[in-house]
């Protein structure tokens, strides 16, 4: 996998992390009174954090590679 592919994967992972964070925030605020729906906040936030870790990993790999490395 080349540097650009890692950067693309990092960007994709950031988008997923952001989407999950927004969804968790929506459940936390809009459905705070409903314990059944409020239970979704933690798993969504944890999944978002995982995607953020994936983004950081791909970005770190890309940073360690030179422009021409495959």
PQR file of N, CA, C, O and H, with PARSE charges and radii, in Angstrom:
ATOM      1  N   UNK A   1       0.853  -1.161   0.000 -0.4000 1.5000
ATOM      2  CA  UNK A   1       0.000   0.000   0.000 -0.0000 2.0000
ATOM      3  C   UNK A   1       0.913   1.242   0.000  0.5500 1.7000
ATOM      4  O   UNK A   1       1.847   1.331   0.798 -0.5500 1.4000
ATOM      5  N   UNK A   2       0.638   2.182  -0.888 -0.4000 1.5000
ATOM      6  CA  UNK A   2       1.489   3.363  -0.960 -0.0000 2.0000
ATOM      7  C   UNK A   2       0.977   4.471  -0.018  0.5500 1.7000
ATOM      8  O   UNK A   2      -0.076   4.351   0.607 -0.5500 1.4000
ATOM      9  H   UNK A   2      -0.121   2.110  -1.536  0.4000 1.0000
ATOM     10  N   UNK A   3       1.756   5.532   0.052 -0.4000 1.5000
ATOM     11  CA  UNK A   3       1.489   6.641   0.964 -0.0000 2.0000
ATOM     12  C   UNK A   3       0.112   7.261   0.705  0.5500 1.7000
ATOM     13  O   UNK A   3      -0.638   7.528   1.644 -0.5500 1.4000
ATOM     14  H   UNK A   3       2.612   5.630  -0.456  0.4000 1.0000
ATOM     15  N   UNK A   4      -0.212   7.484  -0.550 -0.4000 1.5000
ATOM     16  CA  UNK A   4      -1.504   8.099  -0.866 -0.0000 2.0000
ATOM     17  C   UNK A   4      -2.677   7.231  -0.449  0.5500 1.7000
ATOM     18  O   UNK A   4      -3.712   7.742  -0.021 -0.5500 1.4000
ATOM     19  H   UNK A   4       0.397   7.267  -1.313  0.4000 1.0000
ATOM     20  N   UNK A   5      -2.521   5.928  -0.573 -0.4000 1.5000
ATOM     21  CA  UNK A   5      -3.586   5.013  -0.156 -0.0000 2.0000
ATOM     22  C   UNK A   5      -3.791   5.098   1.359  0.5500 1.7000
ATOM     23  O   UNK A   5      -4.925   5.080   1.839 -0.5500 1.4000
ATOM     24  H   UNK A   5      -1.681   5.512  -0.921  0.4000 1.0000
ATOM     25  N   UNK A   6      -2.688   5.192   2.108 -0.4000 1.5000
ATOM     26  CA  UNK A   6      -2.799   5.338   3.563 -0.0000 2.0000
ATOM     27  C   UNK A   6      -3.472   6.658   3.925  0.5500 1.7000
ATOM     28  O   UNK A   6      -4.286   6.710   4.848 -0.5500 1.4000
ATOM     29  H   UNK A   6      -1.767   5.206   1.719  0.4000 1.0000
ATOM     30  N   UNK A   7      -3.136   7.718   3.205 -0.4000 1.5000
ATOM     31  CA  UNK A   7      -3.771   9.011   3.472 -0.0000 2.0000
ATOM     32  C   UNK A   7      -5.263   8.965   3.157  0.5500 1.7000
ATOM     33  O   UNK A   7      -6.073   9.537   3.887 -0.5500 1.4000
ATOM     34  H   UNK A   7      -2.476   7.676   2.456  0.4000 1.0000
ATOM     35  N   UNK A   8      -5.622   8.293   2.082 -0.4000 1.5000
ATOM     36  CA  UNK A   8      -7.034   8.153   1.729 -0.0000 2.0000
ATOM     37  C   UNK A   8      -7.778   7.361   2.798  0.5500 1.7000
ATOM     38  O   UNK A   8      -8.884   7.728   3.195 -0.5500 1.4000
ATOM     39  H   UNK A   8      -4.964   7.828   1.488  0.4000 1.0000
ATOM     40  N   UNK A   9      -7.173   6.287   3.254 -0.4000 1.5000
ATOM     41  CA  UNK A   9      -7.798   5.474   4.302 -0.0000 2.0000
ATOM     42  C   UNK A   9      -7.919   6.271   5.602  0.5500 1.7000
ATOM     43  O   UNK A   9      -8.908   6.131   6.323 -0.5500 1.4000
ATOM     44  H   UNK A   9      -6.275   5.989   2.931  0.4000 1.0000
ATOM     45  N   UNK A  10      -6.926   7.099   5.904 -0.4000 1.5000
ATOM     46  CA  UNK A  10      -6.998   7.946   7.098 -0.0000 2.0000
ATOM     47  C   UNK A  10      -8.162   8.925   6.987  0.5500 1.7000
ATOM     48  O   UNK A  10      -8.907   9.119   7.948 -0.5500 1.4000
ATOM     49  H   UNK A  10      -6.123   7.212   5.319  0.4000 1.0000
ATOM     50  N   UNK A  11      -8.320   9.536   5.831 -0.4000 1.5000
ATOM     51  CA  UNK A  11      -9.427  10.477   5.630 -0.0000 2.0000
ATOM     52  C   UNK A  11     -10.780   9.773   5.756  0.5500 1.7000
ATOM     53  O   UNK A  11     -11.707  10.301   6.370 -0.5500 1.4000
ATOM     54  H   UNK A  11      -7.715   9.379   5.050  0.4000 1.0000
ATOM     55  N   UNK A  12     -10.885   8.591   5.176 -0.4000 1.5000
ATOM     56  CA  UNK A  12     -12.129   7.826   5.282 -0.0000 2.0000
ATOM     57  C   UNK A  12     -12.443   7.484   6.740  0.5500 1.7000
ATOM     58  O   UNK A  12     -13.591   7.573   7.176 -0.5500 1.4000
ATOM     59  H   UNK A  12     -10.133   8.161   4.676  0.4000 1.0000
ATOM     60  N   UNK A  13     -11.416   7.097   7.477 -0.4000 1.5000
ATOM     61  CA  UNK A  13     -11.611   6.731   8.884 -0.0000 2.0000
ATOM     62  C   UNK A  13     -12.010   7.954   9.709  0.5500 1.7000
ATOM     63  O   UNK A  13     -12.823   7.840  10.625 -0.5500 1.4000
ATOM     64  H   UNK A  13     -10.484   7.025   7.123  0.4000 1.0000
ATOM     65  N   UNK A  14     -11.449   9.115   9.395 -0.4000 1.5000
ATOM     66  CA  UNK A  14     -11.834  10.339  10.097 -0.0000 2.0000
ATOM     67  C   UNK A  14     -13.312  10.634   9.850  0.5500 1.7000
ATOM     68  O   UNK A  14     -14.036  11.010  10.772 -0.5500 1.4000
ATOM     69  H   UNK A  14     -10.788   9.207   8.651  0.4000 1.0000
ATOM     70  N   UNK A  15     -13.755  10.463   8.615 -0.4000 1.5000
ATOM     71  CA  UNK A  15     -15.165  10.708   8.292 -0.0000 2.0000
ATOM     72  C   UNK A  15     -16.078   9.769   9.073  0.5500 1.7000
ATOM     73  O   UNK A  15     -17.123  10.187   9.574 -0.5500 1.4000
ATOM     74  H   UNK A  15     -13.167  10.157   7.866  0.4000 1.0000
ATOM     75  N   UNK A  16     -15.687   8.509   9.177 -0.4000 1.5000
ATOM     76  CA  UNK A  16     -16.493   7.552   9.943 -0.0000 2.0000
ATOM     77  C   UNK A  16     -16.509   7.912  11.425  0.5500 1.7000
ATOM     78  O   UNK A  16     -17.550   7.848  12.078 -0.5500 1.4000
ATOM     79  H   UNK A  16     -14.839   8.170   8.771  0.4000 1.0000
ATOM     80  N   UNK A  17     -15.347   8.290  11.945 -0.4000 1.5000
ATOM     81  CA  UNK A  17     -15.265   8.678  13.358 -0.0000 2.0000
ATOM     82  C   UNK A  17     -16.150   9.885  13.634  0.5500 1.7000
ATOM     83  O   UNK A  17     -16.855   9.927  14.642 -0.5500 1.4000
ATOM     84  H   UNK A  17     -14.501   8.342  11.415  0.4000 1.0000
ATOM     85  N   UNK A  18     -16.111  10.853  12.750 -0.4000 1.5000
ATOM     86  CA  UNK A  18     -16.923  12.050  12.926 -0.0000 2.0000
ATOM     87  C   UNK A  18     -18.415  11.711  12.883  0.5500 1.7000
ATOM     88  O   UNK A  18     -19.193  12.196  13.706 -0.5500 1.4000
ATOM     89  H   UNK A  18     -15.538  10.819  11.931  0.4000 1.0000
ATOM     90  N   UNK A  19     -18.800  10.890  11.933 -0.4000 1.5000
ATOM     91  CA  UNK A  19     -20.204  10.496  11.827 -0.0000 2.0000
ATOM     92  C   UNK A  19     -20.698   9.786  13.080  0.5500 1.7000
ATOM     93  O   UNK A  19     -21.802  10.048  13.556 -0.5500 1.4000
ATOM     94  H   UNK A  19     -18.169  10.497  11.264  0.4000 1.0000
ATOM     95  N   UNK A  20     -19.886   8.898  13.603 -0.4000 1.5000
ATOM     96  CA  UNK A  20     -20.272   8.172  14.811 -0.0000 2.0000
ATOM     97  C   UNK A  20     -20.310   9.094  16.031  0.5500 1.7000
ATOM     98  O   UNK A  20     -21.177   8.951  16.893 -0.5500 1.4000
ATOM     99  H   UNK A  20     -18.989   8.685  13.216  0.4000 1.0000
ATOM    100  N   UNK A  21     -19.379  10.031  16.102 -0.4000 1.5000
ATOM    101  CA  UNK A  21     -19.386  10.996  17.207 -0.0000 2.0000
ATOM    102  C   UNK A  21     -20.639  11.862  17.154  0.5500 1.7000
ATOM    103  O   UNK A  21     -21.253  12.139  18.185 -0.5500 1.4000
ATOM    104  H   UNK A  21     -18.674  10.147  15.401  0.4000 1.0000
ATOM    105  N   UNK A  22     -21.013  12.285  15.960 -0.4000 1.5000
ATOM    106  CA  UNK A  22     -22.230  13.089  15.806 -0.0000 2.0000
ATOM    107  C   UNK A  22     -23.474  12.289  16.186  0.5500 1.7000
ATOM    108  O   UNK A  22     -24.391  12.807  16.824 -0.5500 1.4000
ATOM    109  H   UNK A  22     -20.515  12.060  15.123  0.4000 1.0000
ATOM    110  N   UNK A  23     -23.488  11.033  15.788 -0.4000 1.5000
ATOM    111  CA  UNK A  23     -24.627  10.181  16.125 -0.0000 2.0000
ATOM    112  C   UNK A  23     -24.707   9.957  17.643  0.5500 1.7000
ATOM    113  O   UNK A  23     -25.793   9.979  18.222 -0.5500 1.4000
ATOM    114  H   UNK A  23     -22.743  10.613  15.270  0.4000 1.0000
ATOM    115  N   UNK A  24     -23.557   9.744  18.274 -0.4000 1.5000
ATOM    116  CA  UNK A  24     -23.530   9.571  19.733 -0.0000 2.0000
ATOM    117  C   UNK A  24     -24.017  10.840  20.423  0.5500 1.7000
ATOM    118  O   UNK A  24     -24.776  10.769  21.389 -0.5500 1.4000
ATOM    119  H   UNK A  24     -22.675   9.726  17.804  0.4000 1.0000
ATOM    120  N   UNK A  25     -23.587  11.993  19.935 -0.4000 1.5000
ATOM    121  CA  UNK A  25     -24.022  13.263  20.521 -0.0000 2.0000
ATOM    122  C   UNK A  25     -25.521  13.456  20.357  0.5500 1.7000
ATOM    123  O   UNK A  25     -26.187  13.968  21.256 -0.5500 1.4000
ATOM    124  H   UNK A  25     -22.970  12.051  19.151  0.4000 1.0000
ATOM    125  N   UNK A  26     -26.048  13.051  19.220 -0.4000 1.5000
ATOM    126  CA  UNK A  26     -27.494  13.151  18.985 -0.0000 2.0000
ATOM    127  C   UNK A  26     -28.250  12.298  19.989  0.5500 1.7000
ATOM    128  O   UNK A  26     -29.212  12.765  20.598 -0.5500 1.4000
ATOM    129  H   UNK A  26     -25.507  12.636  18.489  0.4000 1.0000
ATOM    130  N   UNK A  27     -27.827  11.053  20.170 -0.4000 1.5000
ATOM    131  CA  UNK A  27     -28.489  10.178  21.131 -0.0000 2.0000
ATOM    132  C   UNK A  27     -28.345  10.721  22.548  0.5500 1.7000
ATOM    133  O   UNK A  27     -29.271  10.616  23.351 -0.5500 1.4000
ATOM    134  H   UNK A  27     -27.045  10.674  19.675  0.4000 1.0000
ATOM    135  N   UNK A  28     -27.189  11.300  22.857 -0.4000 1.5000
ATOM    136  CA  UNK A  28     -26.954  11.806  24.214 -0.0000 2.0000
ATOM    137  C   UNK A  28     -27.845  13.003  24.534  0.5500 1.7000
ATOM    138  O   UNK A  28     -28.298  13.158  25.668 -0.5500 1.4000
ATOM    139  H   UNK A  28     -26.436  11.385  22.204  0.4000 1.0000
ATOM    140  N   UNK A  29     -28.091  13.840  23.548 -0.4000 1.5000
ATOM    141  CA  UNK A  29     -28.884  15.047  23.816 -0.0000 2.0000
ATOM    142  C   UNK A  29     -30.367  14.854  23.517  0.5500 1.7000
ATOM    143  O   UNK A  29     -31.217  15.176  24.346 -0.5500 1.4000
ATOM    144  H   UNK A  29     -27.723  13.714  22.627  0.4000 1.0000
ATOM    145  N   UNK A  30     -30.669  14.341  22.364 -0.4000 1.5000
ATOM    146  CA  UNK A  30     -32.071  14.243  21.938 -0.0000 2.0000
ATOM    147  C   UNK A  30     -32.839  13.171  22.708  0.5500 1.7000
ATOM    148  O   UNK A  30     -34.027  13.331  22.990 -0.5500 1.4000
ATOM    149  H   UNK A  30     -29.978  14.079  21.690  0.4000 1.0000
ATOM    150  N   UNK A  31     -32.162  12.094  23.042 -0.4000 1.5000
ATOM    151  CA  UNK A  31     -32.850  10.972  23.677 -0.0000 2.0000
ATOM    152  C   UNK A  31     -32.393  10.742  25.117  0.5500 1.7000
ATOM    153  O   UNK A  31     -32.444   9.616  25.611 -0.5500 1.4000
ATOM    154  H   UNK A  31     -31.197  11.964  22.813  0.4000 1.0000
ATOM    155  N   UNK A  32     -31.953  11.791  25.782 -0.4000 1.5000
ATOM    156  CA  UNK A  32     -31.430  11.660  27.150 -0.0000 2.0000
ATOM    157  C   UNK A  32     -32.470  11.090  28.112  0.5500 1.7000
ATOM    158  O   UNK A  32     -32.118  10.392  29.063 -0.5500 1.4000
ATOM    159  H   UNK A  32     -31.912  12.706  25.381  0.4000 1.0000
ATOM    160  N   UNK A  33     -33.727  11.378  27.876 -0.4000 1.5000
ATOM    161  CA  UNK A  33     -34.774  10.917  28.789 -0.0000 2.0000
ATOM    162  C   UNK A  33     -35.153   9.450  28.589  0.5500 1.7000
ATOM    163  O   UNK A  33     -35.800   8.855  29.451 -0.5500 1.4000
ATOM    164  H   UNK A  33     -34.014  11.946  27.104  0.4000 1.0000
ATOM    165  N   UNK A  34     -34.758   8.869  27.466 -0.4000 1.5000
ATOM    166  CA  UNK A  34     -35.124   7.484  27.155 -0.0000 2.0000
ATOM    167  C   UNK A  34     -33.939   6.562  27.427  0.5500 1.7000
ATOM    168  O   UNK A  34     -32.986   6.545  26.647 -0.5500 1.4000
ATOM    169  H   UNK A  34     -34.232   9.353  26.766  0.4000 1.0000
ATOM    170  N   UNK A  35     -33.979   5.796  28.518 -0.4000 1.5000
ATOM    171  CA  UNK A  35     -32.837   4.943  28.867 -0.0000 2.0000
ATOM    172  C   UNK A  35     -32.505   3.896  27.801  0.5500 1.7000
ATOM    173  O   UNK A  35     -31.345   3.520  27.633 -0.5500 1.4000
ATOM    174  H   UNK A  35     -34.753   5.810  29.151  0.4000 1.0000
ATOM    175  N   UNK A  36     -33.527   3.432  27.086 -0.4000 1.5000
ATOM    176  CA  UNK A  36     -33.302   2.434  26.037 -0.0000 2.0000
ATOM    177  C   UNK A  36     -32.426   3.015  24.923  0.5500 1.7000
ATOM    178  O   UNK A  36     -31.489   2.360  24.467 -0.5500 1.4000
ATOM    179  H   UNK A  36     -34.469   3.738  27.222  0.4000 1.0000
ATOM    180  N   UNK A  37     -32.721   4.216  24.494 -0.4000 1.5000
ATOM    181  CA  UNK A  37     -31.954   4.856  23.425 -0.0000 2.0000
ATOM    182  C   UNK A  37     -30.635   5.434  23.942  0.5500 1.7000
ATOM    183  O   UNK A  37     -29.643   5.478  23.214 -0.5500 1.4000
ATOM    184  H   UNK A  37     -33.482   4.748  24.865  0.4000 1.0000
ATOM    185  N   UNK A  38     -30.632   5.874  25.196 -0.4000 1.5000
ATOM    186  CA  UNK A  38     -29.416   6.430  25.788 -0.0000 2.0000
ATOM    187  C   UNK A  38     -28.304   5.381  25.865  0.5500 1.7000
ATOM    188  O   UNK A  38     -27.123   5.725  25.885 -0.5500 1.4000
ATOM    189  H   UNK A  38     -31.438   5.838  25.787  0.4000 1.0000
ATOM    190  N   UNK A  39     -28.685   4.106  25.909 -0.4000 1.5000
ATOM    191  CA  UNK A  39     -27.697   3.031  25.974 -0.0000 2.0000
ATOM    192  C   UNK A  39     -26.853   2.948  24.702  0.5500 1.7000
ATOM    193  O   UNK A  39     -25.799   2.312  24.702 -0.5500 1.4000
ATOM    194  H   UNK A  39     -29.645   3.826  25.893  0.4000 1.0000
ATOM    195  N   UNK A  40     -27.299   3.574  23.635 -0.4000 1.5000
ATOM    196  CA  UNK A  40     -26.558   3.537  22.374 -0.0000 2.0000
ATOM    197  C   UNK A  40     -25.381   4.504  22.358  0.5500 1.7000
ATOM    198  O   UNK A  40     -24.499   4.387  21.507 -0.5500 1.4000
ATOM    199  H   UNK A  40     -28.155   4.091  23.635  0.4000 1.0000
ATOM    200  N   UNK A  41     -25.357   5.447  23.277 -0.4000 1.5000
ATOM    201  CA  UNK A  41     -24.323   6.486  23.272 -0.0000 2.0000
ATOM    202  C   UNK A  41     -22.925   5.893  23.420  0.5500 1.7000
ATOM    203  O   UNK A  41     -22.041   6.188  22.616 -0.5500 1.4000
ATOM    204  H   UNK A  41     -26.073   5.541  23.968  0.4000 1.0000
ATOM    205  N   UNK A  42     -22.723   5.076  24.419 -0.4000 1.5000
ATOM    206  CA  UNK A  42     -21.385   4.528  24.689 -0.0000 2.0000
ATOM    207  C   UNK A  42     -20.851   3.678  23.548  0.5500 1.7000
ATOM    208  O   UNK A  42     -19.714   3.892  23.129 -0.5500 1.4000
ATOM    209  H   UNK A  42     -23.441   4.837  25.072  0.4000 1.0000
ATOM    210  N   UNK A  43     -21.618   2.719  23.021 -0.4000 1.5000
ATOM    211  CA  UNK A  43     -21.093   1.939  21.895 -0.0000 2.0000
ATOM    212  C   UNK A  43     -20.779   2.794  20.666  0.5500 1.7000
ATOM    213  O   UNK A  43     -19.789   2.554  19.977 -0.5500 1.4000
ATOM    214  H   UNK A  43     -22.542   2.545  23.361  0.4000 1.0000
ATOM    215  N   UNK A  44     -21.617   3.782  20.397 -0.4000 1.5000
ATOM    216  CA  UNK A  44     -21.348   4.664  19.249 -0.0000 2.0000
ATOM    217  C   UNK A  44     -20.064   5.461  19.477  0.5500 1.7000
ATOM    218  O   UNK A  44     -19.244   5.597  18.569 -0.5500 1.4000
ATOM    219  H   UNK A  44     -22.422   3.977  20.957  0.4000 1.0000
ATOM    220  N   UNK A  45     -19.896   5.980  20.675 -0.4000 1.5000
ATOM    221  CA  UNK A  45     -18.693   6.745  20.996 -0.0000 2.0000
ATOM    222  C   UNK A  45     -17.447   5.862  20.934  0.5500 1.7000
ATOM    223  O   UNK A  45     -16.401   6.293  20.448 -0.5500 1.4000
ATOM    224  H   UNK A  45     -20.562   5.870  21.412  0.4000 1.0000
ATOM    225  N   UNK A  46     -17.557   4.644  21.419 -0.4000 1.5000
ATOM    226  CA  UNK A  46     -16.422   3.717  21.383 -0.0000 2.0000
ATOM    227  C   UNK A  46     -16.059   3.352  19.947  0.5500 1.7000
ATOM    228  O   UNK A  46     -14.879   3.274  19.606 -0.5500 1.4000
ATOM    229  H   UNK A  46     -18.407   4.293  21.814  0.4000 1.0000
ATOM    230  N   UNK A  47     -17.062   3.129  19.110 -0.4000 1.5000
ATOM    231  CA  UNK A  47     -16.797   2.831  17.699 -0.0000 2.0000
ATOM    232  C   UNK A  47     -16.145   4.029  17.019  0.5500 1.7000
ATOM    233  O   UNK A  47     -15.230   3.868  16.211 -0.5500 1.4000
ATOM    234  H   UNK A  47     -18.021   3.192  19.387  0.4000 1.0000
ATOM    235  N   UNK A  48     -16.612   5.220  17.344 -0.4000 1.5000
ATOM    236  CA  UNK A  48     -15.989   6.430  16.797 -0.0000 2.0000
ATOM    237  C   UNK A  48     -14.539   6.563  17.223  0.5500 1.7000
ATOM    238  O   UNK A  48     -13.685   6.947  16.425 -0.5500 1.4000
ATOM    239  H   UNK A  48     -17.355   5.351  18.000  0.4000 1.0000
ATOM    240  N   UNK A  49     -14.260   6.246  18.480 -0.4000 1.5000
ATOM    241  CA  UNK A  49     -12.879   6.306  18.975 -0.0000 2.0000
ATOM    242  C   UNK A  49     -11.995   5.284  18.261  0.5500 1.7000
ATOM    243  O   UNK A  49     -10.831   5.560  17.970 -0.5500 1.4000
ATOM    244  H   UNK A  49     -14.954   5.934  19.129  0.4000 1.0000
ATOM    245  N   UNK A  50     -12.546   4.116  17.982 -0.4000 1.5000
ATOM    246  CA  UNK A  50     -11.793   3.101  17.242 -0.0000 2.0000
ATOM    247  C   UNK A  50     -11.444   3.595  15.840  0.5500 1.7000
ATOM    248  O   UNK A  50     -10.312   3.432  15.384 -0.5500 1.4000
ATOM    249  H   UNK A  50     -13.491   3.892  18.218  0.4000 1.0000
ATOM    250  N   UNK A  51     -12.422   4.201  15.154 -0.4000 1.5000
ATOM    251  CA  UNK A  51     -12.148   4.737  13.817 -0.0000 2.0000
ATOM    252  C   UNK A  51     -11.132   5.873  13.881  0.5500 1.7000
ATOM    253  O   UNK A  51     -10.332   6.033  12.959 -0.5500 1.4000
ATOM    254  H   UNK A  51     -13.342   4.334  15.524  0.4000 1.0000
ATOM    255  N   UNK A  52     -11.150   6.658  14.944 -0.4000 1.5000
ATOM    256  CA  UNK A  52     -10.143   7.712  15.100 -0.0000 2.0000
ATOM    257  C   UNK A  52      -8.751   7.101  15.271  0.5500 1.7000
ATOM    258  O   UNK A  52      -7.774   7.622  14.733 -0.5500 1.4000
ATOM    259  H   UNK A  52     -11.800   6.529  15.693  0.4000 1.0000
ATOM    260  N   UNK A  53      -8.661   5.998  16.018 -0.4000 1.5000
ATOM    261  CA  UNK A  53      -7.380   5.293  16.164 -0.0000 2.0000
ATOM    262  C   UNK A  53      -6.892   4.762  14.815  0.5500 1.7000
ATOM    263  O   UNK A  53      -5.703   4.834  14.504 -0.5500 1.4000
ATOM    264  H   UNK A  53      -9.455   5.575  16.454  0.4000 1.0000
ATOM    265  N   UNK A  54      -7.815   4.234  14.025 -0.4000 1.5000
ATOM    266  CA  UNK A  54      -7.455   3.729  12.697 -0.0000 2.0000
ATOM    267  C   UNK A  54      -6.939   4.870  11.822  0.5500 1.7000
ATOM    268  O   UNK A  54      -5.961   4.705  11.093 -0.5500 1.4000
ATOM    269  H   UNK A  54      -8.780   4.176  14.277  0.4000 1.0000
ATOM    270  N   UNK A  55      -7.592   6.010  11.895 -0.4000 1.5000
ATOM    271  CA  UNK A  55      -7.144   7.180  11.124 -0.0000 2.0000
ATOM    272  C   UNK A  55      -5.738   7.591  11.541  0.5500 1.7000
ATOM    273  O   UNK A  55      -4.892   7.865  10.690 -0.5500 1.4000
ATOM    274  H   UNK A  55      -8.387   6.144  12.487  0.4000 1.0000
ATOM    275  N   UNK A  56      -5.485   7.636  12.846 -0.4000 1.5000
ATOM    276  CA  UNK A  56      -4.144   7.998  13.333 -0.0000 2.0000
ATOM    277  C   UNK A  56      -3.094   6.991  12.874  0.5500 1.7000
ATOM    278  O   UNK A  56      -1.978   7.373  12.522 -0.5500 1.4000
ATOM    279  H   UNK A  56      -6.172   7.414  13.537  0.4000 1.0000
ATOM    280  N   UNK A  57      -3.446   5.717  12.877 -0.4000 1.5000
ATOM    281  CA  UNK A  57      -2.495   4.692  12.440 -0.0000 2.0000
ATOM    282  C   UNK A  57      -2.137   4.863  10.964  0.5500 1.7000
ATOM    283  O   UNK A  57      -0.961   4.819  10.602 -0.5500 1.4000
ATOM    284  H   UNK A  57      -4.352   5.407  13.162  0.4000 1.0000
ATOM    285  N   UNK A  58      -3.127   5.055  10.128 -0.4000 1.5000
ATOM    286  CA  UNK A  58      -2.847   5.252   8.695 -0.0000 2.0000
ATOM    287  C   UNK A  58      -2.057   6.534   8.455  0.5500 1.7000
ATOM    288  O   UNK A  58      -1.161   6.564   7.611 -0.5500 1.4000
ATOM    289  H   UNK A  58      -4.082   5.091  10.422  0.4000 1.0000
ATOM    290  N   UNK A  59      -2.382   7.583   9.186 -0.4000 1.5000
ATOM    291  CA  UNK A  59      -1.645   8.840   9.035 -0.0000 2.0000
ATOM    292  C   UNK A  59      -0.189   8.680   9.477  0.5500 1.7000
ATOM    293  O   UNK A  59       0.717   9.231   8.852 -0.5500 1.4000
ATOM    294  H   UNK A  59      -3.110   7.559   9.871  0.4000 1.0000
ATOM    295  N   UNK A  60       0.028   7.937  10.542 -0.4000 1.5000
ATOM    296  CA  UNK A  60       1.394   7.715  11.016 -0.0000 2.0000
ATOM    297  C   UNK A  60       2.203   6.888  10.022  0.5500 1.7000
ATOM    298  O   UNK A  60       3.381   7.164   9.792 -0.5500 1.4000
ATOM    299  H   UNK A  60      -0.708   7.490  11.051  0.4000 1.0000
ATOM    300  N   UNK A  61       1.576   5.881   9.440 -0.4000 1.5000
ATOM    301  CA  UNK A  61       2.256   5.070   8.428 -0.0000 2.0000
ATOM    302  C   UNK A  61       2.599   5.931   7.220  0.5500 1.7000
ATOM    303  O   UNK A  61       3.708   5.857   6.691 -0.5500 1.4000
ATOM    304  H   UNK A  61       0.620   5.657   9.627  0.4000 1.0000
ATOM    305  N   UNK A  62       1.643   6.746   6.786 -0.4000 1.5000
ATOM    306  CA  UNK A  62       1.884   7.617   5.633 -0.0000 2.0000
ATOM    307  C   UNK A  62       3.001   8.603   5.925  0.5500 1.7000
ATOM    308  O   UNK A  62       3.823   8.882   5.052 -0.5500 1.4000
ATOM    309  H   UNK A  62       0.741   6.806   7.216  0.4000 1.0000
ATOM    310  N   UNK A  63       3.043   9.128   7.129 -0.4000 1.5000
ATOM    311  CA  UNK A  63       4.094  10.084   7.503 -0.0000 2.0000
ATOM    312  C   UNK A  63       5.472   9.422   7.489  0.5500 1.7000
ATOM    313  O   UNK A  63       6.472  10.055   7.148 -0.5500 1.4000
ATOM    314  H   UNK A  63       2.375   8.901   7.838  0.4000 1.0000
ATOM    315  N   UNK A  64       5.512   8.144   7.861 -0.4000 1.5000
ATOM    316  CA  UNK A  64       6.793   7.433   7.900 -0.0000 2.0000
ATOM    317  C   UNK A  64       7.288   7.038   6.504  0.5500 1.7000
ATOM    318  O   UNK A  64       8.465   6.729   6.320 -0.5500 1.4000
ATOM    319  H   UNK A  64       4.700   7.630   8.137  0.4000 1.0000
ATOM    320  N   UNK A  65       6.394   7.051   5.543 -0.4000 1.5000
ATOM    321  CA  UNK A  65       6.767   6.656   4.172 -0.0000 2.0000
ATOM    322  C   UNK A  65       7.235   7.877   3.378  0.5500 1.7000
ATOM    323  O   UNK A  65       6.847   9.012   3.657 -0.5500 1.4000
ATOM    324  H   UNK A  65       5.437   7.302   5.692  0.4000 1.0000
ATOM    325  N   UNK A  66       8.063   7.614   2.400 -0.4000 1.5000
ATOM    326  CA  UNK A  66       8.434   8.686   1.480 -0.0000 2.0000
ATOM    327  C   UNK A  66       7.367   8.799   0.412  0.5500 1.7000
ATOM    328  O   UNK A  66       6.526   7.910   0.283 -0.5500 1.4000
ATOM    329  H   UNK A  66       8.378   6.692   2.173  0.4000 1.0000
ATOM    330  N   UNK A  67       7.386   9.873  -0.353 -0.4000 1.5000
ATOM    331  CA  UNK A  67       6.396  10.103  -1.411 -0.0000 2.0000
ATOM    332  C   UNK A  67       6.341   8.973  -2.444  0.5500 1.7000
ATOM    333  O   UNK A  67       5.283   8.710  -3.014 -0.5500 1.4000
ATOM    334  H   UNK A  67       8.070  10.595  -0.248  0.4000 1.0000
ATOM    335  N   UNK A  68       7.455   8.315  -2.683 -0.4000 1.5000
ATOM    336  CA  UNK A  68       7.527   7.327  -3.765 -0.0000 2.0000
ATOM    337  C   UNK A  68       7.434   5.889  -3.291  0.5500 1.7000
ATOM    338  O   UNK A  68       7.434   4.978  -4.118 -0.5500 1.4000
ATOM    339  H   UNK A  68       8.315   8.529  -2.220  0.4000 1.0000
ATOM    340  N   UNK A  69       7.355   5.656  -1.996 -0.4000 1.5000
ATOM    341  CA  UNK A  69       7.277   4.274  -1.498 -0.0000 2.0000
ATOM    342  C   UNK A  69       5.961   3.626  -1.882  0.5500 1.7000
ATOM    343  O   UNK A  69       4.902   4.251  -1.826 -0.5500 1.4000
ATOM    344  H   UNK A  69       7.355   6.397  -1.324  0.4000 1.0000
ATOM    345  N   UNK A  70       6.044   2.376  -2.269 -0.4000 1.5000
ATOM    346  CA  UNK A  70       4.833   1.632  -2.626 -0.0000 2.0000
ATOM    347  C   UNK A  70       4.388   0.776  -1.477  0.5500 1.7000
ATOM    348  O   UNK A  70       3.383   0.073  -1.585 -0.5500 1.4000
ATOM    349  H   UNK A  70       6.904   1.869  -2.314  0.4000 1.0000
TER
END
